[in-house]
Amino acid sequence: MNKTELVAAMAEKAGLTKVDAAKALNAYVDVVKEQLKKGEKVTLIGFGTFDVVDRPARTGRNPRTGAKIKIAARKTPKFRAGKGLI
């Protein structure tokens, strides 16, 4: 399912227009992004949790040459599915 199909399904299920469903979905995505940028987590009971985790610096290998490369530390988003998701 892509975004267009998701918007259509949301509109049908909630009795909204596709425009309103698209606005709601975009607002949801924006709020989740803002919270993750702040380092906060977003939990939806029965669905899952969006969180930010720190990945430490590490040494990797270039798959083409086999040379060692340094991979910098960074923050990355993580999603953990809730028990009721599937």
N, CA, C and O atoms as CSV, one atom per row, in Angstrom:
chain,resi,resn,atom,element,x,y,z
A,1,MET,N,N,0.859,-1.179,0.000
A,1,MET,CA,C,0.000,0.000,0.000
A,1,MET,C,C,0.898,1.232,0.000
A,1,MET,O,O,1.834,1.331,0.794
A,2,ASN,N,N,0.608,2.158,-0.888
A,2,ASN,CA,C,1.361,3.400,-0.924
A,2,ASN,C,C,0.544,4.512,-0.250
A,2,ASN,O,O,-0.559,4.269,0.241
A,3,LYS,N,N,1.090,5.723,-0.232
A,3,LYS,CA,C,0.441,6.814,0.483
A,3,LYS,C,C,-0.935,7.142,-0.097
A,3,LYS,O,O,-1.878,7.384,0.657
A,4,THR,N,N,-1.062,7.153,-1.411
A,4,THR,CA,C,-2.335,7.459,-2.046
A,4,THR,C,C,-3.397,6.441,-1.660
A,4,THR,O,O,-4.536,6.806,-1.369
A,5,GLU,N,N,-3.028,5.173,-1.656
A,5,GLU,CA,C,-3.964,4.117,-1.269
A,5,GLU,C,C,-4.321,4.218,0.209
A,5,GLU,O,O,-5.466,3.975,0.591
A,6,LEU,N,N,-3.343,4.577,1.041
A,6,LEU,CA,C,-3.599,4.744,2.472
A,6,LEU,C,C,-4.567,5.895,2.708
A,6,LEU,O,O,-5.498,5.768,3.504
A,7,VAL,N,N,-4.358,7.009,2.029
A,7,VAL,CA,C,-5.258,8.160,2.167
A,7,VAL,C,C,-6.674,7.768,1.748
A,7,VAL,O,O,-7.638,8.122,2.425
A,8,ALA,N,N,-6.806,7.047,0.647
A,8,ALA,CA,C,-8.129,6.615,0.182
A,8,ALA,C,C,-8.794,5.694,1.203
A,8,ALA,O,O,-9.988,5.835,1.472
A,9,ALA,N,N,-8.053,4.772,1.765
A,9,ALA,CA,C,-8.607,3.851,2.762
A,9,ALA,C,C,-9.008,4.595,4.031
A,9,ALA,O,O,-10.054,4.313,4.615
A,10,MET,N,N,-8.180,5.543,4.455
A,10,MET,CA,C,-8.510,6.336,5.642
A,10,MET,C,C,-9.779,7.149,5.408
A,10,MET,O,O,-10.643,7.229,6.281
A,11,ALA,N,N,-9.884,7.751,4.226
A,11,ALA,CA,C,-11.055,8.563,3.904
A,11,ALA,C,C,-12.321,7.723,3.935
A,11,ALA,O,O,-13.339,8.152,4.478
A,12,GLU,N,N,-12.265,6.534,3.358
A,12,GLU,CA,C,-13.435,5.658,3.332
A,12,GLU,C,C,-13.820,5.192,4.731
A,12,GLU,O,O,-14.995,5.206,5.095
A,13,LYS,N,N,-12.829,4.782,5.508
A,13,LYS,CA,C,-13.079,4.235,6.847
A,13,LYS,C,C,-13.625,5.297,7.808
A,13,LYS,O,O,-14.495,5.012,8.630
A,14,ALA,N,N,-13.098,6.539,7.692
A,14,ALA,CA,C,-13.491,7.597,8.624
A,14,ALA,C,C,-14.604,8.488,8.092
A,14,ALA,O,O,-15.072,9.383,8.795
A,15,GLY,N,N,-15.030,8.252,6.859
A,15,GLY,CA,C,-16.092,9.080,6.290
A,15,GLY,C,C,-15.619,10.493,5.983
A,15,GLY,O,O,-16.388,11.447,6.108
A,16,LEU,N,N,-14.361,10.633,5.584
A,16,LEU,CA,C,-13.778,11.930,5.253
A,16,LEU,C,C,-13.571,12.033,3.754
A,16,LEU,O,O,-13.658,11.043,3.028
A,17,THR,N,N,-13.299,13.240,3.309
A,17,THR,CA,C,-12.869,13.399,1.921
A,17,THR,C,C,-11.400,12.991,1.838
A,17,THR,O,O,-10.705,12.942,2.852
A,18,LYS,N,N,-10.940,12.703,0.641
A,18,LYS,CA,C,-9.538,12.339,0.470
A,18,LYS,C,C,-8.625,13.499,0.842
A,18,LYS,O,O,-7.525,13.285,1.351
A,19,VAL,N,N,-9.070,14.719,0.593
A,19,VAL,CA,C,-8.276,15.908,0.944
A,19,VAL,C,C,-8.107,15.997,2.458
A,19,VAL,O,O,-7.006,16.244,2.951
A,20,ASP,N,N,-9.202,15.795,3.193
A,20,ASP,CA,C,-9.125,15.849,4.658
A,20,ASP,C,C,-8.289,14.702,5.213
A,20,ASP,O,O,-7.526,14.893,6.159
A,21,ALA,N,N,-8.426,13.528,4.639
A,21,ALA,CA,C,-7.629,12.383,5.087
A,21,ALA,C,C,-6.150,12.629,4.821
A,21,ALA,O,O,-5.307,12.278,5.647
A,22,ALA,N,N,-5.825,13.226,3.683
A,22,ALA,CA,C,-4.431,13.537,3.360
A,22,ALA,C,C,-3.870,14.561,4.334
A,22,ALA,O,O,-2.721,14.449,4.762
A,23,LYS,N,N,-4.682,15.568,4.688
A,23,LYS,CA,C,-4.243,16.569,5.669
A,23,LYS,C,C,-3.979,15.913,7.024
A,23,LYS,O,O,-2.989,16.228,7.684
A,24,ALA,N,N,-4.853,15.011,7.435
A,24,ALA,CA,C,-4.699,14.324,8.716
A,24,ALA,C,C,-3.433,13.461,8.716
A,24,ALA,O,O,-2.674,13.469,9.686
A,25,LEU,N,N,-3.210,12.729,7.645
A,25,LEU,CA,C,-2.024,11.882,7.559
A,25,LEU,C,C,-0.762,12.721,7.557
A,25,LEU,O,O,0.197,12.395,8.256
A,26,ASN,N,N,-0.743,13.802,6.779
A,26,ASN,CA,C,0.433,14.681,6.738
A,26,ASN,C,C,0.693,15.328,8.093
A,26,ASN,O,O,1.847,15.472,8.497
A,27,ALA,N,N,-0.365,15.721,8.800
A,27,ALA,CA,C,-0.210,16.301,10.132
A,27,ALA,C,C,0.377,15.279,11.097
A,27,ALA,O,O,1.255,15.607,11.896
A,28,TYR,N,N,-0.103,14.048,11.025
A,28,TYR,CA,C,0.411,12.973,11.878
A,28,TYR,C,C,1.902,12.754,11.640
A,28,TYR,O,O,2.688,12.683,12.585
A,29,VAL,N,N,2.281,12.647,10.372
A,29,VAL,CA,C,3.690,12.425,10.026
A,29,VAL,C,C,4.541,13.594,10.511
A,29,VAL,O,O,5.630,13.383,11.045
A,30,ASP,N,N,4.059,14.823,10.334
A,30,ASP,CA,C,4.806,16.001,10.779
A,30,ASP,C,C,5.006,16.009,12.290
A,30,ASP,O,O,6.098,16.312,12.770
A,31,VAL,N,N,3.960,15.678,13.038
A,31,VAL,CA,C,4.058,15.665,14.504
A,31,VAL,C,C,5.045,14.593,14.965
A,31,VAL,O,O,5.851,14.838,15.863
A,32,VAL,N,N,4.986,13.412,14.357
A,32,VAL,CA,C,5.918,12.347,14.731
A,32,VAL,C,C,7.355,12.784,14.435
A,32,VAL,O,O,8.243,12.571,15.261
A,33,LYS,N,N,7.597,13.389,13.274
A,33,LYS,CA,C,8.935,13.873,12.924
A,33,LYS,C,C,9.440,14.896,13.930
A,33,LYS,O,O,10.581,14.816,14.384
A,34,GLU,N,N,8.587,15.864,14.282
A,34,GLU,CA,C,8.971,16.908,15.235
A,34,GLU,C,C,9.354,16.307,16.583
A,34,GLU,O,O,10.355,16.700,17.181
A,35,GLN,N,N,8.565,15.366,17.053
A,35,GLN,CA,C,8.844,14.751,18.354
A,35,GLN,C,C,10.140,13.947,18.323
A,35,GLN,O,O,10.911,13.983,19.282
A,36,LEU,N,N,10.388,13.225,17.237
A,36,LEU,CA,C,11.616,12.446,17.126
A,36,LEU,C,C,12.834,13.371,17.050
A,36,LEU,O,O,13.881,13.055,17.615
A,37,LYS,N,N,12.709,14.497,16.365
A,37,LYS,CA,C,13.815,15.454,16.295
A,37,LYS,C,C,14.138,16.014,17.670
A,37,LYS,O,O,15.294,16.333,17.949
A,38,LYS,N,N,13.129,16.140,18.539
A,38,LYS,CA,C,13.329,16.610,19.912
A,38,LYS,C,C,13.900,15.515,20.804
A,38,LYS,O,O,14.315,15.787,21.931
A,39,GLY,N,N,13.926,14.269,20.304
A,39,GLY,CA,C,14.403,13.152,21.111
A,39,GLY,C,C,13.304,12.486,21.916
A,39,GLY,O,O,13.583,11.628,22.753
A,40,GLU,N,N,12.061,12.868,21.676
A,40,GLU,CA,C,10.922,12.283,22.380
A,40,GLU,C,C,10.461,11.024,21.653
A,40,GLU,O,O,10.766,10.826,20.476
A,41,LYS,N,N,9.728,10.183,22.363
A,41,LYS,CA,C,9.150,9.021,21.696
A,41,LYS,C,C,7.651,9.204,21.575
A,41,LYS,O,O,7.033,9.927,22.356
A,42,VAL,N,N,7.073,8.536,20.582
A,42,VAL,CA,C,5.639,8.615,20.324
A,42,VAL,C,C,5.090,7.197,20.459
A,42,VAL,O,O,5.496,6.294,19.728
A,43,THR,N,N,4.166,7.010,21.398
A,43,THR,CA,C,3.601,5.689,21.651
A,43,THR,C,C,2.108,5.700,21.344
A,43,THR,O,O,1.365,6.551,21.834
A,44,LEU,N,N,1.686,4.749,20.531
A,44,LEU,CA,C,0.276,4.553,20.239
A,44,LEU,C,C,-0.078,3.152,20.735
A,44,LEU,O,O,0.313,2.151,20.135
A,45,ILE,N,N,-0.818,3.098,21.833
A,45,ILE,CA,C,-1.175,1.819,22.447
A,45,ILE,C,C,-1.874,0.944,21.411
A,45,ILE,O,O,-2.801,1.390,20.735
A,46,GLY,N,N,-1.428,-0.289,21.293
A,46,GLY,CA,C,-2.006,-1.230,20.354
A,46,GLY,C,C,-1.410,-1.152,18.961
A,46,GLY,O,O,-1.668,-2.024,18.131
A,47,PHE,N,N,-0.616,-0.120,18.688
A,47,PHE,CA,C,0.011,0.019,17.365
A,47,PHE,C,C,1.515,-0.132,17.472
A,47,PHE,O,O,2.088,-1.049,16.884
A,48,GLY,N,N,2.166,0.759,18.220
A,48,GLY,CA,C,3.600,0.670,18.364
A,48,GLY,C,C,4.203,1.949,18.891
A,48,GLY,O,O,3.494,2.890,19.247
A,49,THR,N,N,5.543,1.972,18.936
A,49,THR,CA,C,6.285,3.101,19.472
A,49,THR,C,C,7.360,3.540,18.495
A,49,THR,O,O,8.147,2.728,18.006
A,50,PHE,N,N,7.381,4.838,18.217
A,50,PHE,CA,C,8.452,5.447,17.445
A,50,PHE,C,C,9.421,6.049,18.447
A,50,PHE,O,O,9.002,6.743,19.374
A,51,ASP,N,N,10.711,5.793,18.273
A,51,ASP,CA,C,11.723,6.266,19.217
A,51,ASP,C,C,12.991,6.606,18.452
A,51,ASP,O,O,13.147,6.215,17.295
A,52,VAL,N,N,13.894,7.333,19.096
A,52,VAL,CA,C,15.197,7.654,18.518
A,52,VAL,C,C,16.249,6.907,19.333
A,52,VAL,O,O,16.246,6.965,20.563
A,53,VAL,N,N,17.143,6.212,18.650
A,53,VAL,CA,C,18.216,5.497,19.323
A,53,VAL,C,C,19.565,6.014,18.839
A,53,VAL,O,O,19.711,6.438,17.692
A,54,ASP,N,N,20.546,5.970,19.736
A,54,ASP,CA,C,21.907,6.369,19.384
A,54,ASP,C,C,22.651,5.163,18.841
A,54,ASP,O,O,22.683,4.106,19.470
A,55,ARG,N,N,23.247,5.328,17.673
A,55,ARG,CA,C,24.089,4.271,17.112
A,55,ARG,C,C,25.533,4.715,17.296
A,55,ARG,O,O,25.910,5.782,16.812
A,56,PRO,N,N,26.343,3.929,17.979
A,56,PRO,CA,C,27.731,4.333,18.223
A,56,PRO,C,C,28.572,4.290,16.947
A,56,PRO,O,O,28.214,3.643,15.963
A,57,ALA,N,N,29.695,4.997,16.996
A,57,ALA,CA,C,30.636,4.949,15.877
A,57,ALA,C,C,31.177,3.525,15.768
A,57,ALA,O,O,31.308,2.817,16.766
A,58,ARG,N,N,31.485,3.127,14.550
A,58,ARG,CA,C,31.992,1.768,14.353
A,58,ARG,C,C,32.860,1.718,13.111
A,58,ARG,O,O,32.897,2.655,12.313
A,59,THR,N,N,33.550,0.612,12.970
A,59,THR,CA,C,34.366,0.387,11.791
A,59,THR,C,C,33.635,-0.579,10.876
A,59,THR,O,O,33.166,-1.631,11.310
A,60,GLY,N,N,33.544,-0.208,9.600
A,60,GLY,CA,C,32.891,-1.064,8.629
A,60,GLY,C,C,33.843,-1.387,7.496
A,60,GLY,O,O,35.020,-1.032,7.549
A,61,ARG,N,N,33.352,-2.042,6.498
A,61,ARG,CA,C,34.162,-2.383,5.330
A,61,ARG,C,C,33.460,-1.937,4.059
A,61,ARG,O,O,32.245,-2.072,3.916
A,62,ASN,N,N,34.245,-1.408,3.148
A,62,ASN,CA,C,33.728,-1.064,1.837
A,62,ASN,C,C,33.492,-2.381,1.108
A,62,ASN,O,O,34.441,-3.140,0.913
A,63,PRO,N,N,32.258,-2.681,0.698
A,63,PRO,CA,C,31.984,-3.982,0.090
A,63,PRO,C,C,32.694,-4.180,-1.250
A,63,PRO,O,O,32.942,-5.315,-1.657
A,64,ARG,N,N,33.015,-3.109,-1.921
A,64,ARG,CA,C,33.665,-3.217,-3.220
A,64,ARG,C,C,35.163,-3.501,-3.095
A,64,ARG,O,O,35.711,-4.350,-3.799
A,65,THR,N,N,35.816,-2.764,-2.175
A,65,THR,CA,C,37.277,-2.889,-2.063
A,65,THR,C,C,37.721,-3.694,-0.854
A,65,THR,O,O,38.842,-4.201,-0.822
A,66,GLY,N,N,36.850,-3.816,0.140
A,66,GLY,CA,C,37.222,-4.518,1.359
A,66,GLY,C,C,37.983,-3.642,2.332
A,66,GLY,O,O,38.360,-4.101,3.410
A,67,ALA,N,N,38.220,-2.372,1.969
A,67,ALA,CA,C,38.967,-1.455,2.843
A,67,ALA,C,C,38.129,-1.093,4.060
A,67,ALA,O,O,36.905,-0.987,3.977
A,68,LYS,N,N,38.807,-0.903,5.201
A,68,LYS,CA,C,38.121,-0.494,6.421
A,68,LYS,C,C,37.742,0.977,6.310
A,68,LYS,O,O,38.512,1.799,5.813
A,69,ILE,N,N,36.527,1.294,6.789
A,69,ILE,CA,C,36.079,2.679,6.824
A,69,ILE,C,C,35.471,2.965,8.189
A,69,ILE,O,O,34.966,2.064,8.859
A,70,LYS,N,N,35.528,4.236,8.594
A,70,LYS,CA,C,34.937,4.642,9.862
A,70,LYS,C,C,33.517,5.125,9.598
A,70,LYS,O,O,33.281,5.942,8.708
A,71,ILE,N,N,32.589,4.615,10.374
A,71,ILE,CA,C,31.193,5.029,10.278
A,71,ILE,C,C,30.895,5.851,11.529
A,71,ILE,O,O,31.033,5.362,12.650
A,72,ALA,N,N,30.488,7.099,11.328
A,72,ALA,CA,C,30.271,8.020,12.439
A,72,ALA,C,C,29.060,7.620,13.284
A,72,ALA,O,O,28.145,6.941,12.818
A,73,ALA,N,N,29.087,8.060,14.532
A,73,ALA,CA,C,27.936,7.855,15.412
A,73,ALA,C,C,26.791,8.710,14.902
A,73,ALA,O,O,27.004,9.777,14.326
A,74,ARG,N,N,25.571,8.228,15.123
A,74,ARG,CA,C,24.408,9.006,14.698
A,74,ARG,C,C,23.165,8.563,15.444
A,74,ARG,O,O,23.137,7.519,16.095
A,75,LYS,N,N,22.143,9.386,15.327
A,75,LYS,CA,C,20.841,9.039,15.891
A,75,LYS,C,C,19.988,8.531,14.743
A,75,LYS,O,O,20.057,9.052,13.630
A,76,THR,N,N,19.187,7.518,15.013
A,76,THR,CA,C,18.346,6.944,13.970
A,76,THR,C,C,16.960,6.616,14.537
A,76,THR,O,O,16.847,6.237,15.702
A,77,PRO,N,N,15.919,6.756,13.734
A,77,PRO,CA,C,14.581,6.421,14.224
A,77,PRO,C,C,14.385,4.910,14.299
A,77,PRO,O,O,14.986,4.143,13.546
A,78,LYS,N,N,13.528,4.510,15.229
A,78,LYS,CA,C,13.260,3.086,15.408
A,78,LYS,C,C,11.769,2.932,15.679
A,78,LYS,O,O,11.167,3.755,16.369
A,79,PHE,N,N,11.178,1.877,15.135
A,79,PHE,CA,C,9.779,1.566,15.393
A,79,PHE,C,C,9.693,0.189,16.018
A,79,PHE,O,O,10.257,-0.776,15.501
A,80,ARG,N,N,8.986,0.102,17.132
A,80,ARG,CA,C,8.724,-1.189,17.763
A,80,ARG,C,C,7.221,-1.436,17.699
A,80,ARG,O,O,6.431,-0.640,18.207
A,81,ALA,N,N,6.843,-2.520,17.086
A,81,ALA,CA,C,5.430,-2.851,16.932
A,81,ALA,C,C,4.817,-3.216,18.285
A,81,ALA,O,O,5.459,-3.862,19.114
A,82,GLY,N,N,3.582,-2.800,18.496
A,82,GLY,CA,C,2.848,-3.151,19.709
A,82,GLY,C,C,2.291,-4.562,19.592
A,82,GLY,O,O,2.242,-5.137,18.504
A,83,LYS,N,N,1.877,-5.105,20.718
A,83,LYS,CA,C,1.368,-6.476,20.735
A,83,LYS,C,C,0.109,-6.637,19.897
A,83,LYS,O,O,-0.110,-7.702,19.321
A,84,GLY,N,N,-0.712,-5.616,19.817
A,84,GLY,CA,C,-1.975,-5.722,19.108
A,84,GLY,C,C,-1.889,-5.400,17.623
A,84,GLY,O,O,-2.918,-5.364,16.948
A,85,LEU,N,N,-0.685,-5.163,17.094
A,85,LEU,CA,C,-0.566,-4.745,15.697
A,85,LEU,C,C,-0.928,-5.852,14.730
A,85,LEU,O,O,-1.656,-5.614,13.766
A,86,ILE,N,N,-0.444,-7.037,14.962
A,86,ILE,CA,C,-0.718,-8.136,14.032
A,86,ILE,C,C,-1.434,-9.256,14.759
A,86,ILE,O,O,-1.756,-10.278,14.154
